Amino acid sequence: MYTTLLTDATLFDALVAIDQDLAATAQAGGCRRCPGRLHHGDYPRKPRGGPATLPMAYEKRTSFCCARCRKRVTPASVRFLGRRVYLGAIVVLACVLRQGPTPWRVARVRALLGVSADTLARWHRWWRDAFVHTAFWRAARSRFARPVDAADLPRGLLACFGGEAFAQTVATLRFLSPLTTRSAGTLSEARP
Ligand SMILES: [Zn+2]
């Protein structure tokens, strides 16, 4: 069920709509340093993963720049997980497919997504060695009724959210989105 999501245009459209809301809220909040207004100063992106035709919105990571003092405000995002080339949904789902009772072989993930074994290993390490030590996770994990085993991330995290795979994926990306703002500064290992 997670497999079909990898190319589900409905999912990638839904994530665009969520990011538009997150961006609108951030822009309405204005500059954090002065009374200036925020203008778009988006970053160009060439993302990998997702359906064959991605909405145009995926070619930009939304960011704002204060018209007066130039300070940047980068809103949270459910489309991009840090500066990784692969989309956030792919980073999460590719790892999930390698977990559980019938984990996919690396070669299968590679054939479907083009993600190399090294990249996949680095993503897994990020969950296990970096993510679990973020202030964000230390504060957020207590919100779950059942404890999430670090060795079971990210699959165990998705399982905390109700509904089908689609709803779980959206909820997980929403949950992780505070990590994607520059001010959170927690995605240091955020290469492809
Ligand atoms: Zn300003």
Backbone and ligand atoms as CSV (ligand in chain L), in Angstrom:
chain,resi,resn,atom,element,x,y,z
A,1,MET,N,N,0.833,-1.217,0.000
A,1,MET,CA,C,0.000,0.000,0.000
A,1,MET,C,C,0.861,1.259,0.000
A,2,TYR,N,N,2.014,1.196,0.712
A,2,TYR,CA,C,2.909,2.350,0.668
A,2,TYR,C,C,3.500,2.505,-0.726
A,3,THR,N,N,3.624,1.380,-1.453
A,3,THR,CA,C,4.244,1.404,-2.782
A,3,THR,C,C,3.475,2.300,-3.746
A,4,THR,N,N,2.151,2.166,-3.760
A,4,THR,CA,C,1.367,2.930,-4.728
A,4,THR,C,C,1.447,4.436,-4.461
A,5,LEU,N,N,1.712,4.783,-3.201
A,5,LEU,CA,C,1.794,6.205,-2.848
A,5,LEU,C,C,2.969,6.906,-3.517
A,6,LEU,N,N,4.015,6.130,-3.819
A,6,LEU,CA,C,5.230,6.724,-4.372
A,6,LEU,C,C,4.970,7.492,-5.662
A,7,THR,N,N,3.936,7.046,-6.395
A,7,THR,CA,C,3.621,7.721,-7.660
A,7,THR,C,C,2.172,8.224,-7.673
A,8,ASP,N,N,1.597,8.376,-6.505
A,8,ASP,CA,C,0.201,8.799,-6.397
A,8,ASP,C,C,0.104,10.324,-6.538
A,9,ALA,N,N,-0.394,10.760,-7.700
A,9,ALA,CA,C,-0.474,12.206,-7.963
A,9,ALA,C,C,-1.340,12.918,-6.927
A,10,THR,N,N,-2.355,12.227,-6.412
A,10,THR,CA,C,-3.247,12.828,-5.406
A,10,THR,C,C,-2.456,13.225,-4.162
A,11,LEU,N,N,-1.530,12.343,-3.759
A,11,LEU,CA,C,-0.705,12.642,-2.584
A,11,LEU,C,C,0.152,13.877,-2.837
A,12,PHE,N,N,0.805,13.913,-3.989
A,12,PHE,CA,C,1.731,15.017,-4.252
A,12,PHE,C,C,0.991,16.339,-4.465
A,13,ASP,N,N,-0.259,16.264,-4.963
A,13,ASP,CA,C,-1.091,17.468,-5.046
A,13,ASP,C,C,-1.502,17.939,-3.648
A,14,ALA,N,N,-1.861,16.967,-2.793
A,14,ALA,CA,C,-2.299,17.314,-1.433
A,14,ALA,C,C,-1.163,17.999,-0.670
A,15,LEU,N,N,0.066,17.535,-0.881
A,15,LEU,CA,C,1.211,18.120,-0.175
A,15,LEU,C,C,1.463,19.560,-0.633
A,16,VAL,N,N,1.187,19.829,-1.909
A,16,VAL,CA,C,1.334,21.203,-2.411
A,16,VAL,C,C,0.345,22.118,-1.686
A,17,ALA,N,N,-0.894,21.651,-1.543
A,17,ALA,CA,C,-1.924,22.467,-0.895
A,17,ALA,C,C,-1.560,22.744,0.572
A,18,ILE,N,N,-1.027,21.736,1.254
A,18,ILE,CA,C,-0.630,21.923,2.655
A,18,ILE,C,C,0.509,22.943,2.746
A,19,ASP,N,N,1.477,22.815,1.840
A,19,ASP,CA,C,2.600,23.759,1.857
A,19,ASP,C,C,2.137,25.188,1.557
A,20,GLN,N,N,1.118,25.323,0.712
A,20,GLN,CA,C,0.600,26.672,0.433
A,20,GLN,C,C,0.020,27.293,1.697
A,21,ASP,N,N,-0.658,26.478,2.495
A,21,ASP,CA,C,-1.203,26.968,3.771
A,21,ASP,C,C,-0.077,27.345,4.736
A,22,LEU,N,N,0.920,26.473,4.838
A,22,LEU,CA,C,2.040,26.742,5.746
A,22,LEU,C,C,2.761,28.034,5.328
A,23,ALA,N,N,2.911,28.219,4.014
A,23,ALA,CA,C,3.602,29.409,3.511
A,23,ALA,C,C,2.778,30.671,3.775
A,24,ALA,N,N,1.451,30.570,3.563
A,24,ALA,CA,C,0.584,31.732,3.774
A,24,ALA,C,C,0.626,32.173,5.241
A,25,THR,N,N,0.634,31.195,6.146
A,25,THR,CA,C,0.693,31.510,7.573
A,25,THR,C,C,2.014,32.197,7.914
A,26,ALA,N,N,3.106,31.659,7.370
A,26,ALA,CA,C,4.426,32.245,7.645
A,26,ALA,C,C,4.513,33.661,7.099
A,27,GLN,N,N,3.967,33.866,5.895
A,27,GLN,CA,C,4.045,35.194,5.280
A,27,GLN,C,C,3.199,36.197,6.059
A,28,ALA,N,N,2.039,35.745,6.523
A,28,ALA,CA,C,1.158,36.639,7.286
A,28,ALA,C,C,1.807,37.047,8.606
A,29,GLY,N,N,2.667,36.172,9.133
A,29,GLY,CA,C,3.344,36.476,10.395
A,29,GLY,C,C,4.373,37.587,10.282
A,30,GLY,N,N,4.807,37.872,9.061
A,30,GLY,CA,C,5.734,38.974,8.827
A,30,GLY,C,C,7.147,38.686,9.304
A,31,CYS,N,N,7.996,39.703,9.174
A,31,CYS,CA,C,9.402,39.578,9.562
A,31,CYS,C,C,9.515,39.446,11.080
A,32,ARG,N,N,10.472,38.615,11.509
A,32,ARG,CA,C,10.647,38.414,12.953
A,32,ARG,C,C,11.549,39.471,13.569
A,33,ARG,N,N,12.198,40.253,12.722
A,33,ARG,CA,C,13.177,41.198,13.243
A,33,ARG,C,C,12.708,42.649,13.138
A,34,CYS,N,N,11.831,42.925,12.196
A,34,CYS,CA,C,11.379,44.316,12.004
A,34,CYS,C,C,9.942,44.295,11.486
A,35,PRO,N,N,9.293,45.454,11.331
A,35,PRO,CA,C,7.903,45.433,10.847
A,35,PRO,C,C,7.772,45.252,9.334
A,36,GLY,N,N,8.845,44.866,8.661
A,36,GLY,CA,C,8.826,44.739,7.197
A,36,GLY,C,C,7.906,43.643,6.695
A,37,ARG,N,N,7.534,43.760,5.432
A,37,ARG,CA,C,6.690,42.738,4.792
A,37,ARG,C,C,7.583,41.673,4.154
A,38,LEU,N,N,7.038,40.474,4.053
A,38,LEU,CA,C,7.805,39.369,3.456
A,38,LEU,C,C,7.452,39.201,1.985
A,39,HIS,N,N,8.490,39.161,1.156
A,39,HIS,CA,C,8.304,38.895,-0.263
A,39,HIS,C,C,8.879,37.525,-0.591
A,40,HIS,N,N,8.396,36.941,-1.679
A,40,HIS,CA,C,8.921,35.634,-2.075
A,40,HIS,C,C,10.390,35.727,-2.472
A,41,GLY,N,N,11.167,34.801,-1.952
A,41,GLY,CA,C,12.560,34.646,-2.363
A,41,GLY,C,C,12.818,33.153,-2.450
A,42,ASP,N,N,12.030,32.467,-3.295
A,42,ASP,CA,C,12.039,31.000,-3.337
A,42,ASP,C,C,13.366,30.452,-3.872
A,43,TYR,N,N,13.661,29.230,-3.433
A,43,TYR,CA,C,14.860,28.541,-3.926
A,43,TYR,C,C,14.465,27.588,-5.047
A,44,PRO,N,N,15.202,27.589,-6.151
A,44,PRO,CA,C,14.885,26.618,-7.215
A,44,PRO,C,C,15.261,25.212,-6.782
A,45,ARG,N,N,14.448,24.240,-7.158
A,45,ARG,CA,C,14.738,22.839,-6.811
A,45,ARG,C,C,14.545,21.957,-8.039
A,46,LYS,N,N,15.315,20.898,-8.092
A,46,LYS,CA,C,15.127,19.875,-9.135
A,46,LYS,C,C,14.941,18.545,-8.409
A,47,PRO,N,N,13.754,18.343,-7.881
A,47,PRO,CA,C,13.559,17.184,-7.002
A,47,PRO,C,C,13.523,15.860,-7.747
A,48,ARG,N,N,13.878,14.796,-7.061
A,48,ARG,CA,C,13.773,13.438,-7.597
A,48,ARG,C,C,12.704,12.676,-6.830
A,49,GLY,N,N,12.090,11.730,-7.530
A,49,GLY,CA,C,11.055,10.900,-6.917
A,49,GLY,C,C,9.677,11.446,-7.212
A,50,GLY,N,N,8.659,10.640,-6.934
A,50,GLY,CA,C,7.285,11.079,-7.160
A,50,GLY,C,C,6.786,10.666,-8.528
A,51,PRO,N,N,5.554,11.067,-8.886
A,51,PRO,CA,C,4.980,10.689,-10.166
A,51,PRO,C,C,5.745,11.319,-11.337
A,52,ALA,N,N,5.520,10.785,-12.534
A,52,ALA,CA,C,6.242,11.250,-13.725
A,52,ALA,C,C,6.049,12.752,-13.932
A,53,THR,N,N,4.822,13.224,-13.744
A,53,THR,CA,C,4.595,14.661,-13.887
A,53,THR,C,C,4.235,15.257,-12.533
A,54,LEU,N,N,5.189,15.962,-11.990
A,54,LEU,CA,C,4.971,16.629,-10.703
A,54,LEU,C,C,4.420,18.019,-10.959
A,55,PRO,N,N,3.564,18.516,-10.055
A,55,PRO,CA,C,3.111,19.902,-10.202
A,55,PRO,C,C,4.317,20.859,-10.217
A,56,MET,N,N,4.161,21.969,-10.934
A,56,MET,CA,C,5.217,22.985,-11.041
A,56,MET,C,C,5.738,23.440,-9.679
A,57,ALA,N,N,4.843,23.379,-8.675
A,57,ALA,CA,C,5.203,23.855,-7.329
A,57,ALA,C,C,6.443,23.148,-6.790
A,58,TYR,N,N,6.733,21.937,-7.306
A,58,TYR,CA,C,7.881,21.185,-6.806
A,58,TYR,C,C,9.210,21.718,-7.321
A,59,GLU,N,N,9.149,22.676,-8.240
A,59,GLU,CA,C,10.409,23.248,-8.745
A,59,GLU,C,C,10.897,24.388,-7.874
A,60,LYS,N,N,10.148,24.678,-6.809
A,60,LYS,CA,C,10.552,25.763,-5.915
A,60,LYS,C,C,10.369,25.363,-4.469
A,61,ARG,N,N,11.336,25.727,-3.642
A,61,ARG,CA,C,11.163,25.609,-2.197
A,61,ARG,C,C,10.791,27.012,-1.742
A,62,THR,N,N,9.583,27.158,-1.202
A,62,THR,CA,C,9.108,28.475,-0.812
A,62,THR,C,C,9.960,29.055,0.300
A,63,SER,N,N,10.326,30.311,0.136
A,63,SER,CA,C,11.051,31.029,1.178
A,63,SER,C,C,10.718,32.506,1.010
A,64,PHE,N,N,10.814,33.244,2.096
A,64,PHE,CA,C,10.501,34.664,2.035
A,64,PHE,C,C,11.700,35.487,2.482
A,65,CYS,N,N,11.673,36.753,2.041
A,65,CYS,CA,C,12.753,37.660,2.360
A,65,CYS,C,C,12.091,38.960,2.799
A,66,CYS,N,N,12.556,39.519,3.907
A,66,CYS,CA,C,11.966,40.773,4.390
A,66,CYS,C,C,12.321,41.907,3.432
A,67,ALA,N,N,11.291,42.686,3.038
A,67,ALA,CA,C,11.498,43.779,2.085
A,67,ALA,C,C,12.369,44.876,2.700
A,68,ARG,N,N,12.466,44.920,4.024
A,68,ARG,CA,C,13.180,46.010,4.683
A,68,ARG,C,C,14.580,45.589,5.138
A,69,CYS,N,N,14.655,44.490,5.927
A,69,CYS,CA,C,15.960,44.110,6.500
A,69,CYS,C,C,16.563,42.886,5.819
A,70,ARG,N,N,15.867,42.303,4.849
A,70,ARG,CA,C,16.355,41.163,4.060
A,70,ARG,C,C,16.417,39.848,4.838
A,71,LYS,N,N,15.988,39.843,6.091
A,71,LYS,CA,C,16.036,38.582,6.845
A,71,LYS,C,C,15.110,37.555,6.183
A,72,ARG,N,N,15.583,36.324,6.124
A,72,ARG,CA,C,14.809,35.258,5.490
A,72,ARG,C,C,13.875,34.560,6.472
A,73,VAL,N,N,12.736,34.159,5.957
A,73,VAL,CA,C,11.823,33.287,6.706
A,73,VAL,C,C,11.476,32.132,5.770
A,74,THR,N,N,11.863,30.941,6.136
A,74,THR,CA,C,11.551,29.771,5.314
A,74,THR,C,C,10.491,28.954,6.038
A,75,PRO,N,N,9.290,28.892,5.464
A,75,PRO,CA,C,8.210,28.176,6.171
A,75,PRO,C,C,8.456,26.677,6.225
A,76,ALA,N,N,7.783,26.019,7.133
A,76,ALA,CA,C,7.832,24.563,7.209
A,76,ALA,C,C,7.300,23.991,5.895
A,77,SER,N,N,7.699,22.761,5.583
A,77,SER,CA,C,7.280,22.145,4.324
A,77,SER,C,C,7.000,20.662,4.496
A,78,VAL,N,N,5.962,20.186,3.817
A,78,VAL,CA,C,5.718,18.739,3.761
A,78,VAL,C,C,6.215,18.164,2.429
A,79,ARG,N,N,6.647,19.033,1.516
A,79,ARG,CA,C,7.154,18.550,0.223
A,79,ARG,C,C,8.625,18.169,0.304
A,80,PHE,N,N,9.404,19.011,0.981
A,80,PHE,CA,C,10.849,18.822,1.036
A,80,PHE,C,C,11.286,18.570,2.471
A,81,LEU,N,N,12.166,17.581,2.633
A,81,LEU,CA,C,12.699,17.286,3.969
A,81,LEU,C,C,14.149,17.765,3.969
A,82,GLY,N,N,14.336,19.005,4.395
A,82,GLY,CA,C,15.666,19.594,4.361
A,82,GLY,C,C,16.118,19.852,2.933
A,83,ARG,N,N,17.412,19.765,2.697
A,83,ARG,CA,C,17.944,20.091,1.379
A,83,ARG,C,C,18.152,18.854,0.521
A,84,ARG,N,N,17.601,17.762,0.933
A,84,ARG,CA,C,17.745,16.546,0.147
A,84,ARG,C,C,17.141,16.727,-1.241
A,85,VAL,N,N,17.748,16.062,-2.219
A,85,VAL,CA,C,17.254,16.136,-3.591
A,85,VAL,C,C,15.929,15.380,-3.700
A,86,TYR,N,N,15.841,14.247,-3.018
A,86,TYR,CA,C,14.606,13.464,-3.053
A,86,TYR,C,C,13.525,14.136,-2.213
A,87,LEU,N,N,12.293,14.006,-2.682
A,87,LEU,CA,C,11.171,14.605,-1.963
A,87,LEU,C,C,11.000,13.955,-0.600
A,88,GLY,N,N,10.446,14.710,0.330
A,88,GLY,CA,C,10.269,14.213,1.696
A,88,GLY,C,C,9.496,12.900,1.750
A,89,ALA,N,N,8.431,12.807,0.937
A,89,ALA,CA,C,7.611,11.585,0.941
A,89,ALA,C,C,8.444,10.381,0.520
A,90,ILE,N,N,9.379,10.590,-0.389
A,90,ILE,CA,C,10.214,9.485,-0.882
A,90,ILE,C,C,11.210,9.068,0.209
A,91,VAL,N,N,11.782,10.049,0.889
A,91,VAL,CA,C,12.745,9.753,1.962
A,91,VAL,C,C,12.061,8.906,3.042
A,92,VAL,N,N,10.828,9.254,3.359
A,92,VAL,CA,C,10.087,8.504,4.379
A,92,VAL,C,C,9.684,7.124,3.856
A,93,LEU,N,N,9.043,7.086,2.688
A,93,LEU,CA,C,8.468,5.829,2.196
A,93,LEU,C,C,9.529,4.819,1.763
A,94,ALA,N,N,10.619,5.278,1.190
A,94,ALA,CA,C,11.686,4.344,0.788
A,94,ALA,C,C,12.227,3.624,2.023
A,95,CYS,N,N,12.361,4.356,3.128
A,95,CYS,CA,C,12.833,3.741,4.372
A,95,CYS,C,C,11.787,2.774,4.922
A,96,VAL,N,N,10.531,3.175,4.858
A,96,VAL,CA,C,9.453,2.318,5.368
A,96,VAL,C,C,9.407,0.983,4.624
A,97,LEU,N,N,9.635,1.028,3.314
A,97,LEU,CA,C,9.586,-0.204,2.513
A,97,LEU,C,C,10.694,-1.185,2.891
A,98,ARG,N,N,11.754,-0.682,3.482
A,98,ARG,CA,C,12.869,-1.536,3.900
A,98,ARG,C,C,12.641,-2.121,5.286
A,99,GLN,N,N,11.531,-1.746,5.923
A,99,GLN,CA,C,11.255,-2.200,7.286
A,99,GLN,C,C,10.038,-3.117,7.305
A,100,GLY,N,N,9.672,-3.569,8.476
A,100,GLY,CA,C,8.469,-4.389,8.616
A,100,GLY,C,C,8.733,-5.863,8.360
A,101,PRO,N,N,7.666,-6.662,8.389
A,101,PRO,CA,C,7.827,-8.119,8.298
A,101,PRO,C,C,8.362,-8.594,6.947
A,102,THR,N,N,8.040,-7.888,5.861
A,102,THR,CA,C,8.552,-8.306,4.546
A,102,THR,C,C,9.291,-7.141,3.885
A,103,PRO,N,N,10.483,-6.818,4.407
A,103,PRO,CA,C,11.198,-5.651,3.877
A,103,PRO,C,C,11.632,-5.842,2.424
A,104,TRP,N,N,11.566,-4.759,1.676
A,104,TRP,CA,C,12.036,-4.776,0.293
A,104,TRP,C,C,13.547,-4.901,0.276
A,105,ARG,N,N,14.061,-5.562,-0.770
A,105,ARG,CA,C,15.505,-5.572,-0.945
A,105,ARG,C,C,15.948,-4.209,-1.474
A,106,VAL,N,N,17.206,-3.858,-1.179
A,106,VAL,CA,C,17.761,-2.573,-1.631
A,106,VAL,C,C,17.626,-2.452,-3.148
A,107,ALA,N,N,17.877,-3.561,-3.842
A,107,ALA,CA,C,17.836,-3.530,-5.309
A,107,ALA,C,C,16.448,-3.158,-5.825
A,108,ARG,N,N,15.426,-3.584,-5.099
A,108,ARG,CA,C,14.057,-3.285,-5.543
A,108,ARG,C,C,13.745,-1.802,-5.351
A,109,VAL,N,N,14.185,-1.257,-4.212
A,109,VAL,CA,C,13.973,0.180,-3.960
A,109,VAL,C,C,14.726,0.982,-5.018
A,110,ARG,N,N,15.928,0.497,-5.329
A,110,ARG,CA,C,16.738,1.201,-6.318
A,110,ARG,C,C,16.078,1.172,-7.692
A,111,ALA,N,N,15.554,0.004,-8.062
A,111,ALA,CA,C,14.924,-0.133,-9.375
A,111,ALA,C,C,13.698,0.773,-9.491
A,112,LEU,N,N,12.944,0.889,-8.406
A,112,LEU,CA,C,11.721,1.686,-8.452
A,112,LEU,C,C,11.996,3.181,-8.347
A,113,LEU,N,N,12.931,3.557,-7.475
A,113,LEU,CA,C,13.124,4.970,-7.164
A,113,LEU,C,C,14.454,5.549,-7.629
A,114,GLY,N,N,15.371,4.674,-8.011
A,114,GLY,CA,C,16.683,5.173,-8.415
A,114,GLY,C,C,17.538,5.620,-7.237
A,115,VAL,N,N,17.119,5.256,-6.027
A,115,VAL,CA,C,17.883,5.629,-4.836
A,115,VAL,C,C,19.021,4.621,-4.653
A,116,SER,N,N,20.247,5.102,-4.566
A,116,SER,CA,C,21.384,4.190,-4.433
A,116,SER,C,C,21.412,3.572,-3.039
A,117,ALA,N,N,22.152,2.464,-2.929
A,117,ALA,CA,C,22.275,1.789,-1.640
A,117,ALA,C,C,22.905,2.725,-0.604
A,118,ASP,N,N,23.876,3.521,-1.027
A,118,ASP,CA,C,24.541,4.464,-0.117
A,118,ASP,C,C,23.561,5.509,0.414
A,119,THR,N,N,22.775,6.049,-0.493
A,119,THR,CA,C,21.805,7.077,-0.087
A,119,THR,C,C,20.785,6.488,0.883
A,120,LEU,N,N,20.308,5.318,0.554
A,120,LEU,CA,C,19.326,4.652,1.414
A,120,LEU,C,C,19.923,4.392,2.808
A,121,ALA,N,N,21.164,3.941,2.833
A,121,ALA,CA,C,21.834,3.683,4.106
A,121,ALA,C,C,21.997,4.983,4.895
A,122,ARG,N,N,22.291,6.070,4.179
A,122,ARG,CA,C,22.453,7.361,4.856
A,122,ARG,C,C,21.131,7.836,5.441
A,123,TRP,N,N,20.029,7.626,4.721
A,123,TRP,CA,C,18.710,8.013,5.255
A,123,TRP,C,C,18.397,7.226,6.530
A,124,HIS,N,N,18.665,5.928,6.478
A,124,HIS,CA,C,18.405,5.108,7.671
A,124,HIS,C,C,19.244,5.574,8.858
A,125,ARG,N,N,20.503,5.892,8.561
A,125,ARG,CA,C,21.373,6.389,9.643
A,125,ARG,C,C,20.829,7.696,10.195
A,126,TRP,N,N,20.309,8.543,9.321
A,126,TRP,CA,C,19.790,9.842,9.772
A,126,TRP,C,C,18.660,9.641,10.793
A,127,TRP,N,N,17.742,8.721,10.492
A,127,TRP,CA,C,16.643,8.462,11.445
A,127,TRP,C,C,17.203,7.981,12.784
A,128,ARG,N,N,18.126,7.060,12.707
A,128,ARG,CA,C,18.613,6.359,13.892
A,128,ARG,C,C,19.596,7.185,14.708
A,129,ASP,N,N,20.483,7.935,14.013
A,129,ASP,CA,C,21.581,8.619,14.711
A,129,ASP,C,C,21.382,10.126,14.862
A,130,ALA,N,N,20.647,10.740,13.947
A,130,ALA,CA,C,20.485,12.200,14.010
A,130,ALA,C,C,19.086,12.587,14.481
A,131,PHE,N,N,18.088,12.056,13.795
A,131,PHE,CA,C,16.711,12.449,14.114
A,131,PHE,C,C,16.366,12.209,15.581
A,132,VAL,N,N,16.704,11.044,16.098
A,132,VAL,CA,C,16.309,10.703,17.475
A,132,VAL,C,C,16.944,11.631,18.517
A,133,HIS,N,N,18.033,12.311,18.130
A,133,HIS,CA,C,18.702,13.208,19.086
A,133,HIS,C,C,18.282,14.667,18.931
A,134,THR,N,N,17.386,14.948,17.982
A,134,THR,CA,C,16.951,16.339,17.813
A,134,THR,C,C,16.080,16.751,18.999
A,135,ALA,N,N,16.173,18.033,19.339
A,135,ALA,CA,C,15.315,18.565,20.407
A,135,ALA,C,C,13.855,18.370,20.023
A,136,PHE,N,N,13.596,18.463,18.718
A,136,PHE,CA,C,12.234,18.302,18.215
A,136,PHE,C,C,11.665,16.926,18.611
A,137,TRP,N,N,12.417,15.873,18.317
A,137,TRP,CA,C,11.926,14.518,18.599
A,137,TRP,C,C,11.862,14.260,20.095
A,138,ARG,N,N,12.852,14.741,20.818
A,138,ARG,CA,C,12.841,14.506,22.271
A,138,ARG,C,C,11.599,15.113,22.911
A,139,ALA,N,N,11.176,16.280,22.379
A,139,ALA,CA,C,9.983,16.933,22.931
A,139,ALA,C,C,8.706,16.285,22.404
A,140,ALA,N,N,8.737,15.832,21.144
A,140,ALA,CA,C,7.492,15.383,20.490
A,140,ALA,C,C,7.138,13.927,20.801
A,141,ARG,N,N,8.132,13.105,21.087
A,141,ARG,CA,C,7.844,11.665,21.182
A,141,ARG,C,C,6.916,11.321,22.342
A,142,SER,N,N,6.926,12.190,23.368
A,142,SER,CA,C,6.069,11.905,24.517
A,142,SER,C,C,4.592,12.113,24.204
A,143,ARG,N,N,4.311,12.745,23.058
A,143,ARG,CA,C,2.922,12.974,22.674
A,143,ARG,C,C,2.231,11.690,22.236
A,144,PHE,N,N,3.017,10.675,21.900
A,144,PHE,CA,C,2.421,9.438,21.406
A,144,PHE,C,C,2.076,8.507,22.560
A,145,ALA,N,N,0.928,7.888,22.441
A,145,ALA,CA,C,0.464,6.988,23.499
A,145,ALA,C,C,1.405,5.801,23.649
A,146,ARG,N,N,1.841,5.268,22.481
A,146,ARG,CA,C,2.771,4.144,22.498
A,146,ARG,C,C,4.169,4.651,22.203
A,147,PRO,N,N,5.184,4.212,22.955
A,147,PRO,CA,C,6.540,4.676,22.633
A,147,PRO,C,C,6.991,4.169,21.260
A,148,VAL,N,N,7.713,5.004,20.528
A,148,VAL,CA,C,8.216,4.614,19.215
A,148,VAL,C,C,9.667,4.180,19.367
A,149,ASP,N,N,9.953,2.932,18.975
A,149,ASP,CA,C,11.301,2.396,19.062
A,149,ASP,C,C,12.177,3.051,17.989
A,150,ALA,N,N,13.320,3.584,18.415
A,150,ALA,CA,C,14.221,4.271,17.476
A,150,ALA,C,C,14.606,3.358,16.313
A,151,ALA,N,N,14.763,2.077,16.589
A,151,ALA,CA,C,15.171,1.134,15.541
A,151,ALA,C,C,14.066,0.932,14.514
A,152,ASP,N,N,12.861,1.331,14.850
A,152,ASP,CA,C,11.707,1.106,13.984
A,152,ASP,C,C,11.301,2.379,13.228
A,153,LEU,N,N,12.124,3.408,13.300
A,153,LEU,CA,C,11.816,4.645,12.579
A,153,LEU,C,C,12.231,4.507,11.110
A,154,PRO,N,N,11.469,5.061,10.177
A,154,PRO,CA,C,10.259,5.863,10.380
A,154,PRO,C,C,8.959,5.044,10.412
A,155,ARG,N,N,9.045,3.713,10.148
A,155,ARG,CA,C,7.811,2.925,10.067
A,155,ARG,C,C,6.968,3.029,11.336
A,156,GLY,N,N,7.635,2.969,12.488
A,156,GLY,CA,C,6.926,3.050,13.755
A,156,GLY,C,C,6.223,4.381,13.948
A,157,LEU,N,N,6.788,5.421,13.339
A,157,LEU,CA,C,6.182,6.754,13.434
A,157,LEU,C,C,4.895,6.799,12.611
A,158,LEU,N,N,4.941,6.279,11.402
A,158,LEU,CA,C,3.737,6.261,10.557
A,158,LEU,C,C,2.612,5.507,11.244
A,159,ALA,N,N,2.994,4.397,11.906
A,159,ALA,CA,C,1.992,3.546,12.559
A,159,ALA,C,C,1.283,4.283,13.699
A,160,CYS,N,N,1.904,5.347,14.209
A,160,CYS,CA,C,1.275,6.120,15.297
A,160,CYS,C,C,0.083,6.933,14.804
A,161,PHE,N,N,0.049,7.176,13.502
A,161,PHE,CA,C,-1.032,7.988,12.957
A,161,PHE,C,C,-2.105,7.074,12.378
A,162,GLY,N,N,-3.337,7.422,12.596
A,162,GLY,CA,C,-4.437,6.566,12.170
A,162,GLY,C,C,-4.695,6.624,10.672
A,163,GLY,N,N,-5.600,5.786,10.235
A,163,GLY,CA,C,-6.048,5.805,8.844
A,163,GLY,C,C,-5.198,4.951,7.935
A,164,GLU,N,N,-5.458,5.106,6.638
A,164,GLU,CA,C,-4.748,4.341,5.612
A,164,GLU,C,C,-3.344,4.919,5.407
A,165,ALA,N,N,-2.602,4.247,4.539
A,165,ALA,CA,C,-1.223,4.661,4.250
A,165,ALA,C,C,-1.151,6.127,3.804
A,166,PHE,N,N,-2.137,6.542,3.010
A,166,PHE,CA,C,-2.163,7.929,2.517
A,166,PHE,C,C,-2.211,8.912,3.693
A,167,ALA,N,N,-3.186,8.699,4.584
A,167,ALA,CA,C,-3.361,9.598,5.739
A,167,ALA,C,C,-2.149,9.540,6.660
A,168,GLN,N,N,-1.601,8.356,6.833
A,168,GLN,CA,C,-0.425,8.202,7.703
A,168,GLN,C,C,0.772,8.983,7.147
A,169,THR,N,N,0.928,8.917,5.842
A,169,THR,CA,C,2.062,9.594,5.204
A,169,THR,C,C,1.921,11.107,5.323
A,170,VAL,N,N,0.724,11.602,5.044
A,170,VAL,CA,C,0.488,13.046,5.151
A,170,VAL,C,C,0.707,13.508,6.601
A,171,ALA,N,N,0.170,12.731,7.549
A,171,ALA,CA,C,0.300,13.104,8.963
A,171,ALA,C,C,1.765,13.091,9.394
A,172,THR,N,N,2.524,12.116,8.909
A,172,THR,CA,C,3.941,12.036,9.270
A,172,THR,C,C,4.714,13.230,8.707
A,173,LEU,N,N,4.444,13.573,7.449
A,173,LEU,CA,C,5.153,14.705,6.845
A,173,LEU,C,C,4.778,16.014,7.533
A,174,ARG,N,N,3.519,16.120,7.933
A,174,ARG,CA,C,3.082,17.296,8.695
A,174,ARG,C,C,3.795,17.364,10.043
A,175,PHE,N,N,3.865,16.201,10.680
A,175,PHE,CA,C,4.524,16.105,11.977
A,175,PHE,C,C,5.992,16.529,11.863
A,176,LEU,N,N,6.663,16.095,10.799
A,176,LEU,CA,C,8.086,16.382,10.628
A,176,LEU,C,C,8.361,17.798,10.126
A,177,SER,N,N,7.316,18.477,9.627
A,177,SER,CA,C,7.542,19.742,8.924
A,177,SER,C,C,8.265,20.825,9.744
A,178,PRO,N,N,8.087,20.889,11.070
A,178,PRO,CA,C,8.844,21.918,11.808
A,178,PRO,C,C,10.358,21.752,11.656
A,179,LEU,N,N,10.791,20.512,11.382
A,179,LEU,CA,C,12.222,20.246,11.192
A,179,LEU,C,C,12.767,20.906,9.930
A,180,THR,N,N,11.874,21.263,9.013
A,180,THR,CA,C,12.328,21.738,7.708
A,180,THR,C,C,12.525,23.251,7.653
A,181,THR,N,N,12.233,23.941,8.743
A,181,THR,CA,C,12.455,25.383,8.735
A,181,THR,C,C,13.908,25.635,9.083
A,182,ARG,N,N,14.427,26.698,8.545
A,182,ARG,CA,C,15.837,26.987,8.764
A,182,ARG,C,C,16.128,27.205,10.250
A,183,SER,N,N,15.187,27.810,10.947
A,183,SER,CA,C,15.415,28.144,12.357
A,183,SER,C,C,15.549,26.886,13.215
A,184,ALA,N,N,14.916,25.777,12.759
A,184,ALA,CA,C,15.035,24.536,13.522
A,184,ALA,C,C,16.476,24.027,13.468
A,185,GLY,N,N,17.118,24.242,12.320
A,185,GLY,CA,C,18.546,23.930,12.189
A,185,GLY,C,C,18.915,22.512,12.534
A,186,THR,N,N,18.011,21.583,12.303
A,186,THR,CA,C,18.264,20.220,12.735
A,186,THR,C,C,18.545,19.277,11.578
A,187,LEU,N,N,18.461,19.784,10.357
A,187,LEU,CA,C,18.662,18.901,9.219
A,187,LEU,C,C,20.057,19.104,8.639
A,188,SER,N,N,21.055,18.969,9.491
A,188,SER,CA,C,22.418,19.225,9.043
A,188,SER,C,C,22.869,18.173,8.029
A,189,GLU,N,N,22.442,16.931,8.256
A,189,GLU,CA,C,22.842,15.902,7.305
A,189,GLU,C,C,21.765,15.769,6.230
A,190,ALA,N,N,21.598,16.812,5.474
A,190,ALA,CA,C,20.470,16.853,4.561
A,190,ALA,C,C,20.918,16.879,3.100
A,191,ARG,N,N,21.857,16.036,2.775
A,191,ARG,CA,C,22.261,15.923,1.366
A,191,ARG,C,C,21.347,14.901,0.686
A,192,PRO,N,N,21.546,14.660,-0.653
A,192,PRO,CA,C,20.689,13.702,-1.349
A,192,PRO,C,C,20.595,12.399,-0.591
L,1,ZN,ZN,ZN,12.733,42.641,8.527
